[in-house]
Amino acid sequence: MARNLDLTSLRAFVTVVDAGGVTKASSFLNLTQSAVSMQLKRLEEALDVGLFDRTTRKLNLTGAGEQMLGYARRMLELNDEVLGRLTATEYEGEIILGVPGDVVYPAIPGVLQRFCTAYPRMKVQLLSRGTVSLKAAFERGDADVILTTEEDVDRGGETLLERPMVWIGAKEGQMWKQRPLRLAFERDCIFRGPALAALDSAGISWEMAVESDKMRAVEVSVSADLAVHAVIEGTESPYTTMVPHNGALPTLPRIRINMYRSELARSEPVDELVTLIRQAYHAI
């Protein structure tokens, strides 16, 4: 008799691995933690193998789990492709999404991947600019949905996340110990003013080593240990890390990530994109 694997359990398994744990995965899946754990248990029982090494506190896959992960990804990709092509063909068009470059990670890549799988005929144009520029574009009607980094939220906005700013530098970097402190910021970065004010208040000398119109130039400089930067906690790029300064650098203020949606952007695909963004930032 043929046996079938449950796709819901497979999706829970892949999401737990990608999210690094059941807690974050439950937010992405919009399920309770106990429900996600039950899906994992059902998959292990169906396969009669253990997928996770439960002898340590850290989430580690067993050999069977690593092998199953590859199969699960392929099965889910095929499932999503079939559903996307056969059920979403009526949705075509473009959504313009604006996101400041310093909060793209870690949420936006996964959001865009999931959205494009669900709506393969929809195109998402990503605008990566500073908050001031994005809000101006939004007011002109040049963007459907924007994310901003602000100390407060304007009318019509929704706060997705509020976290303190943190200092970031190269992995195992030493530049943060140098004085004057070498900094890298975009010219219109909203984090720049609070970071400089905190350094001045703490009496720490600094110099602007890298000043650019592009976030990529800032990111490359920081990852190469040429300077340090400041971002919202939890939004570090894969190439940088929080500076372990133990109080040698000043504490930075809290900043919000807000979302604004145009009143004219009312459709099922935009609803889904907004939902995916909300889930992704709530899970950070």
C-alpha positions as CSV (number, residue, x, y, z in Angstrom):
1,M,0.0,0.0,0.0
2,A,1.4,3.4,-1.0
3,R,2.3,5.8,1.8
4,N,2.2,9.6,1.4
5,L,4.1,12.3,3.2
6,D,2.1,15.2,4.5
7,L,3.1,18.5,2.8
8,T,2.0,20.5,5.9
9,S,4.5,18.6,8.0
10,L,7.2,19.0,5.4
11,R,6.6,22.8,5.3
12,A,6.8,22.9,9.1
13,F,10.1,21.0,9.0
14,V,11.7,23.3,6.4
15,T,10.5,26.4,8.1
16,V,11.8,25.3,11.5
17,V,15.2,24.7,10.0
18,D,15.3,28.0,8.1
19,A,14.0,30.0,11.1
20,G,16.4,28.3,13.5
21,G,13.8,27.1,15.9
22,V,10.1,26.4,16.5
23,T,9.4,29.8,18.1
24,K,10.2,31.8,15.0
25,A,8.8,29.2,12.7
26,S,5.5,29.4,14.4
27,S,5.2,33.1,13.5
28,F,6.0,32.4,9.9
29,L,3.5,29.6,9.7
30,N,0.8,31.4,11.7
31,L,0.6,28.4,14.0
32,T,1.1,27.8,17.7
33,Q,4.4,26.4,18.8
34,S,2.7,23.2,20.0
35,A,1.1,22.8,16.6
36,V,4.4,23.1,14.8
37,S,6.0,20.6,17.2
38,M,3.2,18.2,16.5
39,Q,3.8,18.5,12.7
40,L,7.4,17.6,13.3
41,K,6.5,14.6,15.4
42,R,4.1,13.4,12.7
43,L,6.8,13.6,10.0
44,E,9.3,11.7,12.2
45,E,6.7,9.0,12.9
46,A,5.8,8.7,9.2
47,L,9.4,8.3,8.3
48,D,10.3,6.3,11.5
49,V,13.5,8.3,11.8
50,G,14.7,11.1,14.0
51,L,15.2,14.4,12.1
52,F,16.7,16.5,14.9
53,D,19.4,15.8,17.4
54,R,17.7,16.4,20.7
55,T,20.7,15.7,22.9
56,T,21.8,19.3,22.7
57,R,20.0,22.6,23.2
58,K,21.0,23.9,19.8
59,L,18.9,23.0,16.8
60,N,20.9,20.4,14.9
61,L,19.8,18.0,12.2
62,T,20.6,14.3,12.2
63,G,22.1,12.7,9.1
64,A,18.6,11.6,8.1
65,G,17.3,15.1,8.8
66,E,19.9,16.7,6.5
67,Q,19.0,14.2,3.7
68,M,15.3,14.8,4.3
69,L,15.7,18.6,4.1
70,G,16.8,18.4,0.5
71,Y,13.9,16.2,-0.5
72,A,11.4,18.4,1.4
73,R,12.6,21.6,-0.3
74,R,12.2,20.0,-3.7
75,M,8.7,18.6,-2.9
76,L,7.5,22.0,-1.6
77,E,8.9,23.9,-4.5
78,L,7.1,21.6,-6.9
79,N,3.9,21.9,-4.9
80,D,4.1,25.7,-4.8
81,E,4.9,25.9,-8.5
82,V,1.9,23.9,-9.4
83,L,-0.5,25.9,-7.2
84,G,1.0,29.1,-8.4
85,R,0.8,28.4,-12.1
86,L,-2.7,26.8,-12.0
87,T,-4.5,28.9,-9.4
88,A,-3.0,32.4,-9.6
89,T,-2.9,33.1,-13.3
90,E,-5.5,35.8,-13.0
91,Y,-3.2,38.0,-11.1
92,E,-0.8,40.0,-13.2
93,G,0.8,43.3,-12.7
94,E,3.5,45.1,-10.6
95,I,3.8,46.1,-7.0
96,I,6.3,48.7,-6.0
97,L,7.8,48.0,-2.6
98,G,10.2,50.5,-1.0
99,V,12.6,49.3,1.7
100,P,15.6,51.1,3.3
101,G,18.8,49.2,2.4
102,D,19.8,48.8,6.1
103,V,16.6,46.8,7.0
104,V,16.4,44.5,4.0
105,Y,18.0,41.7,6.0
106,P,17.0,39.3,7.2
107,A,13.3,39.5,6.3
108,I,12.8,40.8,2.7
109,P,14.6,38.1,0.7
110,G,12.4,35.4,2.2
111,V,9.3,37.5,1.8
112,L,10.0,38.1,-1.9
113,Q,10.7,34.4,-2.5
114,R,7.5,33.3,-0.9
115,F,5.4,36.0,-2.7
116,C,6.8,35.2,-6.1
117,T,6.1,31.5,-5.6
118,A,2.5,32.2,-4.8
119,Y,2.0,34.9,-7.5
120,P,4.4,34.0,-10.3
121,R,2.8,36.5,-12.8
122,M,3.2,39.4,-10.4
123,K,6.3,41.5,-10.5
124,V,7.7,43.2,-7.4
125,Q,9.9,46.2,-8.1
126,L,12.1,46.8,-5.0
127,L,13.1,50.4,-4.3
128,S,16.1,50.5,-1.9
129,R,16.4,54.1,-0.6
130,G,16.5,56.1,2.6
131,T,13.4,56.7,4.6
132,V,13.1,60.4,3.6
133,S,13.3,59.5,-0.1
134,L,10.9,56.6,0.2
135,K,8.3,58.7,2.1
136,A,8.5,61.4,-0.7
137,A,8.0,58.7,-3.3
138,F,5.0,57.3,-1.4
139,E,3.4,60.8,-1.2
140,R,3.8,61.2,-4.9
141,G,2.1,57.8,-5.5
142,D,5.3,56.2,-6.8
143,A,5.2,53.3,-4.3
144,D,2.5,50.9,-3.2
145,V,4.0,49.8,0.1
146,I,7.0,51.2,1.9
147,L,8.9,50.4,5.0
148,T,10.6,53.2,7.0
149,T,13.0,53.6,9.9
150,E,11.7,56.3,12.3
151,E,11.6,57.3,15.9
152,D,7.8,57.6,15.7
153,V,5.1,56.6,13.2
154,D,3.0,58.9,11.1
155,R,-0.8,58.7,10.5
156,G,-1.7,55.6,8.4
157,G,1.5,53.8,9.4
158,E,1.9,50.5,11.2
159,T,4.9,49.8,13.5
160,L,6.2,46.3,12.7
161,L,9.2,46.3,15.0
162,E,10.7,48.6,17.7
163,R,14.2,47.8,18.7
164,P,17.4,49.6,19.9
165,M,20.1,50.5,17.5
166,V,23.3,48.6,17.9
167,W,26.9,49.0,16.7
168,I,28.0,46.6,14.0
169,G,31.4,45.7,12.5
170,A,33.3,43.0,10.7
171,K,33.1,39.5,12.1
172,E,36.1,39.2,14.5
173,G,36.9,42.8,13.6
174,Q,39.0,45.2,15.7
175,M,38.2,48.6,14.1
176,W,35.7,49.5,16.8
177,K,38.6,49.8,19.3
178,Q,40.3,52.5,17.3
179,R,40.1,56.2,18.2
180,P,39.0,58.3,16.5
181,L,36.3,55.8,15.8
182,R,36.0,55.3,12.0
183,L,32.4,55.3,10.8
184,A,30.6,54.3,7.6
185,F,27.1,55.8,6.8
186,E,24.9,56.7,3.9
187,R,24.5,60.5,3.6
188,D,20.7,60.4,4.3
189,C,20.8,57.5,6.8
190,I,18.4,58.1,9.7
191,F,20.7,56.2,12.0
192,R,23.6,58.7,11.4
193,G,22.3,61.5,13.6
194,P,21.5,59.5,16.7
195,A,24.8,57.6,16.4
196,L,26.9,60.8,16.1
197,A,25.0,62.4,19.0
198,A,25.6,59.4,21.2
199,L,29.3,59.4,20.5
200,D,29.6,63.2,21.1
201,S,27.7,62.8,24.4
202,A,30.0,60.0,25.5
203,G,33.1,62.1,24.5
204,I,34.3,59.6,21.9
205,S,36.1,61.1,19.0
206,W,35.1,59.9,15.5
207,E,35.7,60.4,11.8
208,M,33.5,59.7,8.8
209,A,35.7,57.2,7.0
210,V,33.1,56.2,4.4
211,E,30.2,58.4,3.2
212,S,28.2,57.0,0.3
213,D,24.9,57.2,-1.4
214,K,24.8,53.4,-1.6
215,M,24.2,51.0,1.3
216,R,26.3,48.4,-0.5
217,A,29.4,50.6,-0.2
218,V,28.8,51.0,3.6
219,E,28.2,47.2,4.0
220,V,31.4,46.3,2.1
221,S,33.5,48.8,4.2
222,V,32.1,47.5,7.5
223,S,32.5,43.8,6.5
224,A,36.2,44.5,5.6
225,D,36.8,46.0,9.0
226,L,37.4,49.5,7.7
227,A,34.7,51.2,9.8
228,V,31.7,50.5,12.0
229,H,28.1,51.3,11.4
230,A,24.8,51.3,13.4
231,V,21.6,49.4,12.6
232,I,18.4,48.2,14.3
233,E,19.1,45.2,16.4
234,G,18.3,42.0,14.5
235,T,18.7,43.5,11.0
236,E,22.4,42.9,10.6
237,S,23.5,41.7,7.2
238,P,25.0,38.2,6.9
239,Y,28.4,39.8,6.4
240,T,28.5,41.8,9.6
241,T,27.9,41.3,13.3
242,M,27.1,43.2,16.5
243,V,30.2,44.8,18.1
244,P,31.0,43.1,21.4
245,H,32.1,46.4,23.0
246,N,30.9,45.7,26.6
247,G,30.1,49.4,27.2
248,A,33.1,50.8,25.4
249,L,30.7,52.4,22.9
250,P,27.6,54.3,23.9
251,T,24.1,52.9,24.0
252,L,21.9,53.9,21.1
253,P,18.2,54.9,21.0
254,R,15.3,52.7,19.9
255,I,14.0,53.0,16.3
256,R,10.9,51.7,14.7
257,I,10.4,49.9,11.4
258,N,7.1,51.2,10.1
259,M,5.0,50.1,7.1
260,Y,2.8,52.3,5.0
261,R,0.4,51.1,2.4
262,S,-1.3,53.2,-0.3
263,E,-5.0,53.4,-0.2
264,L,-5.0,52.7,-4.0
265,A,-3.1,49.4,-3.5
266,R,-6.1,47.2,-2.7
267,S,-5.8,43.7,-4.1
268,E,-5.3,40.2,-3.0
269,P,-1.6,40.1,-4.0
270,V,-0.9,43.3,-2.1
271,D,-2.8,41.9,0.9
272,E,-0.6,38.8,0.8
273,L,2.6,40.8,0.4
274,V,1.7,43.0,3.4
275,T,0.9,39.9,5.5
276,L,4.2,38.2,4.6
277,I,6.1,41.4,5.5
278,R,4.3,41.7,8.8
279,Q,4.9,38.1,9.7
280,A,8.6,38.3,8.8
281,Y,9.4,41.3,10.9
282,H,7.3,40.1,13.8
283,A,9.5,37.0,13.8
284,I,12.8,38.8,14.1
